[in-house]
């Protein structure tokens, strides 16, 4: 019996993984949780505890494995006591998530038996789990079961109301309602109206979809103003074999960038976006004096250019995007939400892992500001990993941004699926904020995304070239 339940929970995790990573199978998420809920419903309370933890761990691995395959991390993996401590921290982190899942998910399934109580409580419990997990993940809101709904606009558009949590709520709600409907249908065979709960569940789905279509139409009617904006994204391609600290790195990056632009002449554009960390670290005064614009002599002189550089100021280093306007004006914005253990060391961790500090970029938290072009267009910049922090894009939209630029580097990822997850994060930010997103990454996937989260044009993984397109506000 235990093997049967284990198989059901494992199959539920695989369904979640298939829906999450294969775009055309997004609909599997609508019933991916059914085997898990059924298995827990048949178990005793003690057995359900272990089953809940097992489900969280397996589902987490299925969803996160491509994102955990960091080539740089694998190449600098520590040994001895430091490796043991890292594994210990990871174990307790996963265990904490399992405990949270136990209290929120198992509590509802094992203790609450009335269908309507479950349908009300369990989706809210799931959202509570995702919210707490995000807080425990340094604020990174990724790997949520609601993400696949970005492929289905009639439901995905509800992200504009409450972000990814609303989409996850719909997924959990439909799964629980569907399970309770099927169970009622089987247990009450003598009732002539036993199909009513199942019919009501699918009617709910249809009504939500129809409402989403109406909501999307109402929102999009206010987007178009007739203003055209042209953008050119330069994707250099992968430089994984070269580390930014190497003397030759920036020369090779510039060479690859020029090779990417040599295939076709770059036309004048309202904005040209270069790869992240395009320039070697420089003092703030050097940037503000625009002394490094001469290195961009292969670009149209009348086009504003956005590029990344680490700025040194008051003994600190900030991950910065620089907007160089024709005429010499300079605007800058710096990354606020740094990636832990990669860009900075969280409080107290240096005490336990002192040798690992040399592998971080040692950035300081900056201030993310909206940048303004002379044609009146304003845009916000989301740096690498900030696309997973919804409040950054919301702040930019609140401060008047007409579009968002996601600038970063995905060279660290060994899995092509991770590239798609980064792109999907950009699509979610576009959908949530009803705003265009310019996705500009050094090794891909670079893209232009419309306010409905649809990719209008893209350059593939490790592809070198120029993506040029125009959008209408």
Secondary structure, 3 states (H helix, E strand, C coil): CHHHHHHHHHHHHHHHHHHHHCHHHHHHHHCCCHHHHHHHHHCCHHHHHHHHHHHHHHHHHHHHHHHHCEHHHHHCCCCCHHHHHHHHHHHHHHHHHHHHHHHHHHHHHHHCCCHHHHHHHHHHHHHHHHHHHHHHCCCCCCCCCCHHHHHCHHHHCCHHHHCHHHHHHHHHHHHHHHHHHHHHHHHCCCCCCCCHHHHHHHHHHHHHHHHHHHHHHHHHCCCCCCCEEEEEEEECCCCCCCCCCCCCHHHHHHHHHHHHHHCCCCCCCCEEECCCCCEEEEEHHHHHCCHHHHHHCCCCCCCCEEEEEEEEECCEEEEEEEEECCCCCEEEEECCCCCECCCECCCCHHHHCHHHHHHCCCCCCCCCCCEECCCCCEEEEEECCHHHCHHHHHHHHHCCCCEEEEEECCCCECCHHHHHHHHHHHHHHHHHHCCEEEEEECCCCEEEECCCCCEEEEECCCCCEEEEEEEEC
